[in-house]
Structure formats: C-alpha cells, structure tokens
C-alpha cells in the first residue's frame, strides 16, 4: 500500500483497544463515588470524532452527557460542569491551546478530568487526574479516537445496565480484539480504488459531503479537517436530513456530492440523498461501509464502528490524494504557524 506502515498502524489501533481496562476502571470508580454527569470533549476535529459515542449515549442511556465546545464553555460557563462531573478531554498532541486552558477551567470547578493523549510529557498528559496515553499520528488518529470514545460510552452503559442486546462490557472488549486487523483488511480492500477516488476529489473545486447517523461526523470531519485544512479544497458538509432544506438547490449537472453510508437506523436518510442526486445530474460518489466485510466483527459492533471503518478507508484515499496533487497532508498556511 502507498506510503503505509502496517506494523505501526496495527500497534496504534491495538493500543487504543488496550485502553478498555483503564477506561472501565475510571468510569466504575466515578459512578461509585457519585458522578452526576459526563463530558466528552475535544477541540476542533477531534471533538467531531467523539460525536458518534456521544450520540450513542444520548440515544441509549439516560445518564446526562455533554459535548459542548470547550471554547464556548469557557466563554459562557456551564452549570453542568461541577464537582459531580467526569470529563474526558482528548488531544492528540496534548498541547492544544483551548484544551489546555479547559483542563484548568474544569478542575477549578471541581470536575475530575481524564485526558486521552498521544504523548504523556505534555500539559494535558501531566496535569490531568488521569492521563490515558496511546501514541498516534494524524493518519491513524481518527480510528484511535473513535475506538477510545466508543469504549467510554460502552463502559458507562455497562455499569448502568444499559447495554441491552449488546451484552456486557467484558464480552464487547473481547469482540473488539480483531478490530485492528479488520481495519487493515479494509485498507487493503480499498487500496486498488483509492487512486480513482482521489482523482474524483482532485477533479473538482468543491464538494458537498453528506451522511447520517453515526457516520455524519466523519463526513463533516473529512470535509473540514482533511480536505479544507490539509488540502485547501472547498467543501460543504451537510447532514443528510438537512440536505433537502437548502443544499439540494446547489446540486446541478456535474456538482460533486460525496455520500457516506453507515449501517445504523439512519441509513435510509442517506439512501434518500442517493436516489435524488442522479435525478438532477449531480456527480454522486458513495462510500458505503457495507461494501467492506469484516467477518471477525459481530454485526452490532460493525454498526457502532462504521465511522472507524470509513475513516480507515478514507486514509488510503488521502494518501493517494496528497501524491496526486503534490500537496503533503502536513502542509499548512496558518494552523499552528501564525498567531490567531
């Protein structure tokens, strides 16, 4: 595979799965000590990667969960951030300015803060009540944070007896062990077509990205954090349910619409877009997790992990895109280069 280190990838994703025990211990201790709510937070793109887990909790747990912008919370305050709060704060670098400031902000209000970072010797690694460290880099971070945040949600639901048909947390962790190799298999499956997808993206000045359910955050993330930030390509991310309340009027012959399809109950919302776009001449590209079998993963876990399955396929497309456009994914004009 183009510009890919298989051993490195497997090590990072296995490291994410291996945090299950620490996460479950912290969640259990917090519940027993009277935790009243949980905040699952990050800054920028990583905050988007946390949304499928937040969505799962909001739909299948009655425990209060918050995922507000850290910058807005510091500016406006929140009565829900207090001594009863358990905060999970994510940052790959461990140095993100807004998140470092929020760590102090949350602790000053009595909250317990757990950081999920890639480096221990950083402000977020050193100053948290608990720091969970798993080295990752930009090309492996999406799956890493999707896995870790899902483990948080499943652990909380497990301690509250809310997992239902999913079973129990230890069983789910056992079922997750094959995940790194399943992700690798998806990369190998998409590689032969990754260059074709990259040419579609490189061939247009702008794209509409859409999806629904737990893959909508990945559509938003890929448009904003990969194509806009790392490739300077204009995008318009829009939720599939909102597509027909404005954005549909932008679709005409040749307009690129890139649709992400997952495997949860919201899949019909994506299929509605899929039916409409060709009727008006839009250039539709579909990335569907159902096209990539993972025989070692239980169907229920596949549906929950659809964002990670998409992210791992998209990384292959991005690898080809940066070569095709002679624009490395690490190139920036402003981010962390100028004061703002």
C-alpha positions as CSV (number, residue, x, y, z in Angstrom):
1,X,0.0,0.0,0.0
2,X,1.1,3.5,-0.8
3,X,3.1,5.2,2.0
4,X,1.8,2.9,4.7
5,X,3.4,1.2,7.7
6,X,1.4,-1.8,8.5
7,X,3.1,-2.6,11.8
8,X,2.8,0.9,13.0
9,X,-0.9,1.0,12.2
10,X,-1.7,-2.2,14.0
11,X,0.3,-1.2,17.0
12,X,-1.6,2.1,17.4
13,X,-5.1,0.7,16.9
14,X,-4.3,-2.3,19.3
15,X,-3.1,0.3,21.8
16,X,-6.5,2.1,21.6
17,X,-8.4,-1.2,22.2
18,X,-6.0,-2.0,25.1
19,X,-7.2,1.1,27.0
20,X,-10.5,-0.6,27.7
21,X,-9.5,-1.8,31.2
22,X,-8.3,1.7,32.3
23,X,-11.4,3.4,30.9
24,X,-13.7,0.9,32.6
25,X,-11.9,1.2,35.9
26,X,-12.1,5.0,35.9
27,X,-15.8,5.0,34.8
28,X,-16.7,2.5,37.5
29,X,-14.9,4.4,40.3
30,X,-16.5,7.6,39.2
31,X,-20.0,6.1,39.3
32,X,-19.4,4.6,42.7
33,X,-18.2,8.0,44.0
34,X,-21.3,9.8,42.9
35,X,-20.6,11.1,39.4
36,X,-23.7,13.0,38.2
37,X,-22.7,13.7,34.5
38,X,-20.0,13.1,31.9
39,X,-18.4,15.5,29.5
40,X,-16.7,14.1,26.3
41,X,-14.8,16.9,24.8
42,X,-12.0,18.0,22.5
43,X,-11.1,20.9,20.3
44,X,-11.5,21.1,16.5
45,X,-11.5,17.9,14.5
46,X,-11.0,15.6,17.5
47,X,-14.2,16.9,19.0
48,X,-16.0,15.8,15.9
49,X,-14.6,12.3,16.2
50,X,-16.2,11.9,19.6
51,X,-19.7,12.6,18.4
52,X,-20.7,9.0,17.5
53,X,-20.0,7.9,21.1
54,X,-21.9,11.0,22.4
55,X,-24.8,10.2,20.1
56,X,-24.9,6.6,21.3
57,X,-25.1,7.7,24.9
58,X,-27.8,10.3,24.2
59,X,-30.0,7.7,22.4
60,X,-29.4,4.6,24.6
61,X,-28.5,5.9,28.0
62,X,-30.4,8.1,30.5
63,X,-27.2,9.4,32.0
64,X,-26.5,13.1,31.3
65,X,-23.8,13.6,28.7
66,X,-22.4,16.9,27.4
67,X,-20.1,17.6,24.4
68,X,-20.2,21.4,24.2
69,X,-17.4,23.4,22.6
70,X,-14.6,23.9,25.1
71,X,-14.1,27.5,23.9
72,X,-17.8,28.4,24.3
73,X,-18.0,26.7,27.7
74,X,-15.1,28.8,29.0
75,X,-16.6,31.9,27.5
76,X,-20.2,31.3,28.6
77,X,-19.9,28.9,31.5
78,X,-22.0,25.8,32.3
79,X,-23.9,24.9,35.4
80,X,-23.4,21.3,34.3
81,X,-19.7,21.4,34.8
82,X,-19.1,20.9,38.5
83,X,-17.8,18.6,41.2
84,X,-20.0,15.8,40.0
85,X,-18.6,15.8,36.5
86,X,-16.3,13.3,34.9
87,X,-14.6,15.0,31.9
88,X,-12.9,13.1,29.1
89,X,-10.7,15.6,27.3
90,X,-9.0,14.5,24.0
91,X,-5.9,15.9,22.2
92,X,-3.5,14.0,20.0
93,X,-0.7,16.4,20.7
94,X,-1.5,17.0,24.4
95,X,-0.8,20.7,23.8
96,X,-3.9,22.1,22.1
97,X,-4.3,25.6,23.4
98,X,-8.0,25.6,24.1
99,X,-8.0,22.2,25.7
100,X,-5.0,23.0,27.9
101,X,-7.0,26.1,29.1
102,X,-10.1,24.0,29.6
103,X,-8.3,21.5,31.8
104,X,-7.6,24.2,34.3
105,X,-11.1,25.6,33.9
106,X,-12.7,22.2,34.6
107,X,-10.5,21.4,37.6
108,X,-11.2,24.8,39.1
109,X,-14.9,23.8,39.2
110,X,-14.2,20.5,40.9
111,X,-14.5,18.2,37.9
112,X,-12.4,15.1,37.6
113,X,-10.5,15.3,34.3
114,X,-9.3,12.3,32.3
115,X,-7.2,13.1,29.2
116,X,-6.8,10.9,26.1
117,X,-3.5,11.9,24.5
118,X,-0.8,10.7,22.3
119,X,2.1,11.9,24.4
120,X,2.5,11.8,28.2
121,X,5.0,14.6,28.7
122,X,2.7,17.4,27.7
123,X,0.4,19.8,29.6
124,X,-2.6,17.5,29.1
125,X,-0.6,14.4,29.9
126,X,0.9,15.8,33.1
127,X,-1.9,17.8,34.7
128,X,-4.9,15.6,34.4
129,X,-6.3,13.5,37.2
130,X,-5.8,10.5,34.9
131,X,-3.9,10.5,31.6
132,X,-4.5,7.7,29.1
133,X,-1.7,7.6,26.6
134,X,-1.7,6.0,23.2
135,X,0.8,7.3,20.6
136,X,-0.8,8.1,17.3
137,X,-0.3,10.4,14.4
138,X,-2.7,12.3,12.1
139,X,-3.1,9.4,9.7
140,X,-4.1,7.0,12.5
141,X,-5.8,9.3,14.9
142,X,-9.4,9.0,13.6
143,X,-9.7,5.3,14.3
144,X,-7.8,5.7,17.6
145,X,-10.3,8.3,18.9
146,X,-13.4,6.6,17.5
147,X,-12.3,3.4,19.4
148,X,-11.5,5.1,22.7
149,X,-14.7,7.2,22.8
150,X,-16.8,4.2,22.0
151,X,-15.2,2.3,24.9
152,X,-16.1,5.2,27.2
153,X,-19.7,5.0,26.1
154,X,-19.9,1.2,26.3
155,X,-18.3,1.2,29.7
156,X,-20.7,3.8,31.1
157,X,-23.7,1.9,29.7
158,X,-22.3,-1.3,31.0
159,X,-22.0,0.0,34.6
160,X,-25.6,1.3,34.4
161,X,-27.0,-1.9,32.9
162,X,-28.0,-0.2,29.7
163,X,-26.2,-2.3,27.1
164,X,-29.2,-4.5,26.4
165,X,-28.8,-6.8,23.4
166,X,-25.1,-5.7,23.1
167,X,-24.3,-8.0,26.0
168,X,-21.7,-7.0,28.6
169,X,-18.6,-4.8,28.5
170,X,-16.0,-7.6,29.0
171,X,-17.6,-9.5,26.2
172,X,-17.6,-6.5,23.9
173,X,-14.0,-5.9,24.7
174,X,-13.2,-9.5,23.7
175,X,-15.1,-9.0,20.5
176,X,-13.1,-5.9,19.7
177,X,-9.7,-7.7,19.7
178,X,-9.8,-8.5,16.0
179,X,-10.7,-4.8,15.1
180,X,-7.1,-3.6,14.2
181,X,-6.7,-6.4,11.7
182,X,-10.3,-5.9,10.4
183,X,-9.3,-2.2,9.8
184,X,-6.2,-3.3,8.0
185,X,-8.2,-5.6,5.8
186,X,-10.5,-2.7,4.8
187,X,-7.4,-0.7,3.8
188,X,-6.2,-3.5,1.6
189,X,-9.6,-3.8,0.0
190,X,-10.0,-0.1,-0.8
191,X,-6.4,0.4,-2.0
192,X,-7.0,-0.7,-5.6
193,X,-9.6,2.0,-6.0
194,X,-8.1,4.7,-3.7
195,X,-6.4,6.4,-6.6
196,X,-9.8,6.6,-8.5
197,X,-11.5,8.2,-5.5
198,X,-8.5,10.6,-5.1
199,X,-8.9,11.7,-8.8
200,X,-12.6,12.4,-8.2
201,X,-11.7,14.7,-5.2
202,X,-8.9,16.3,-7.1
203,X,-11.1,16.9,-10.1
204,X,-13.5,19.4,-8.6
205,X,-13.0,22.8,-6.9
206,X,-15.6,22.0,-4.2
207,X,-17.6,19.1,-2.9
208,X,-20.8,18.5,-0.9
209,X,-20.2,15.9,1.8
210,X,-23.2,14.3,3.4
211,X,-24.2,11.4,5.6
212,X,-26.5,10.5,8.5
213,X,-26.4,8.7,11.9
214,X,-23.0,7.9,13.3
215,X,-21.1,8.4,10.0
216,X,-22.3,12.0,9.7
217,X,-19.4,13.2,12.0
218,X,-16.9,11.5,9.6
219,X,-18.4,13.3,6.6
220,X,-18.1,16.6,8.5
221,X,-14.6,15.8,9.7
222,X,-13.2,14.6,6.3
223,X,-14.5,17.7,4.6
224,X,-13.3,20.2,7.2
225,X,-10.1,18.6,8.7
226,X,-8.7,16.7,5.7
227,X,-9.8,18.4,2.6
228,X,-10.1,22.0,3.8
229,X,-7.3,22.1,6.3
230,X,-4.8,19.6,4.8
231,X,-5.6,20.1,1.0
232,X,-7.2,23.5,0.8
233,X,-10.2,22.1,-1.1
234,X,-13.5,23.8,-0.5
235,X,-16.3,21.6,0.9
236,X,-19.9,21.9,2.1
237,X,-20.6,19.3,4.8
238,X,-24.4,18.9,5.4
239,X,-26.3,16.3,7.3
240,X,-28.4,14.1,5.0
241,X,-31.6,15.1,6.8
242,X,-30.8,18.8,6.2
243,X,-29.7,18.2,2.6
244,X,-33.3,18.8,1.4
245,X,-33.6,22.1,3.4
246,X,-31.3,24.2,1.3
247,X,-28.3,22.4,0.0
248,X,-30.3,20.5,-2.7
249,X,-30.6,23.8,-4.6
250,X,-26.8,23.8,-5.1
251,X,-26.9,20.5,-6.9
252,X,-26.8,20.7,-10.7
253,X,-25.0,18.9,-13.5
254,X,-21.5,18.0,-12.5
255,X,-21.6,19.2,-8.9
256,X,-19.8,16.6,-6.8
257,X,-21.8,15.1,-3.9
258,X,-19.9,12.6,-1.8
259,X,-22.2,10.4,0.4
260,X,-21.2,8.3,3.3
261,X,-23.4,5.4,4.2
262,X,-23.3,3.5,7.5
263,X,-25.2,0.6,8.9
264,X,-27.3,2.0,11.7
265,X,-31.0,3.0,11.8
266,X,-30.3,6.3,9.9
267,X,-29.1,4.6,6.7
268,X,-32.5,5.4,4.9
269,X,-31.7,9.1,5.3
270,X,-28.5,8.6,3.2
271,X,-30.4,6.5,0.7
272,X,-32.8,9.3,0.1
273,X,-29.9,11.6,-1.0
274,X,-28.5,8.7,-3.1
275,X,-31.8,8.5,-5.0
276,X,-32.1,12.2,-5.6
277,X,-28.7,13.4,-6.8
278,X,-28.5,11.4,-10.0
279,X,-32.0,12.7,-11.0
280,X,-30.7,16.2,-11.2
281,X,-27.4,15.4,-12.8
282,X,-25.2,15.6,-9.8
283,X,-21.9,13.7,-9.7
284,X,-22.5,11.2,-6.9
285,X,-19.8,9.2,-5.2
286,X,-20.8,6.8,-2.5
287,X,-18.6,5.3,0.2
288,X,-20.6,2.6,2.0
289,X,-19.2,0.6,5.0
290,X,-21.4,-2.3,3.9
291,X,-19.1,-2.8,0.9
292,X,-16.2,-3.8,3.2
293,X,-16.8,-7.1,5.0
294,X,-15.2,-7.8,8.4
295,X,-16.0,-11.4,9.2
296,X,-14.3,-11.3,12.6
297,X,-16.6,-8.5,13.9
298,X,-20.1,-9.0,15.2
299,X,-22.8,-7.2,13.2
300,X,-23.8,-5.0,16.2
301,X,-20.2,-3.9,16.6
302,X,-19.8,-3.2,12.9
303,X,-22.7,-0.8,13.1
304,X,-21.2,1.1,16.0
305,X,-17.8,1.1,14.4
306,X,-18.9,2.4,11.0
307,X,-17.2,5.7,11.5
308,X,-13.9,4.0,12.1
309,X,-14.4,1.7,9.1
310,X,-14.9,4.8,6.9
311,X,-12.0,6.7,8.4
312,X,-9.6,3.8,7.7
313,X,-10.8,3.6,4.1
314,X,-10.5,7.4,3.6
315,X,-7.0,7.4,4.9
316,X,-6.0,5.4,1.9
317,X,-7.7,7.9,-0.4
318,X,-6.0,10.7,1.3
319,X,-2.6,9.0,0.9
320,X,-3.2,9.0,-2.9
321,X,-4.6,12.5,-3.0
322,X,-1.6,14.1,-1.5
323,X,0.6,12.5,-4.1
324,X,-1.7,13.2,-6.9
325,X,-1.9,16.9,-6.0
326,X,1.7,17.2,-4.9
327,X,0.3,18.7,-1.6
328,X,1.5,16.9,1.5
329,X,-1.1,16.5,4.2
330,X,1.2,18.2,6.6
331,X,1.4,21.4,4.7
332,X,-0.4,24.4,6.4
333,X,-0.6,28.1,5.8
334,X,-1.9,29.2,9.1
335,X,-2.7,26.4,11.6
336,X,-0.1,26.4,14.3
337,X,2.0,28.7,12.1
338,X,0.6,32.1,12.9
339,X,-0.9,33.7,15.9
340,X,-4.7,33.8,15.9
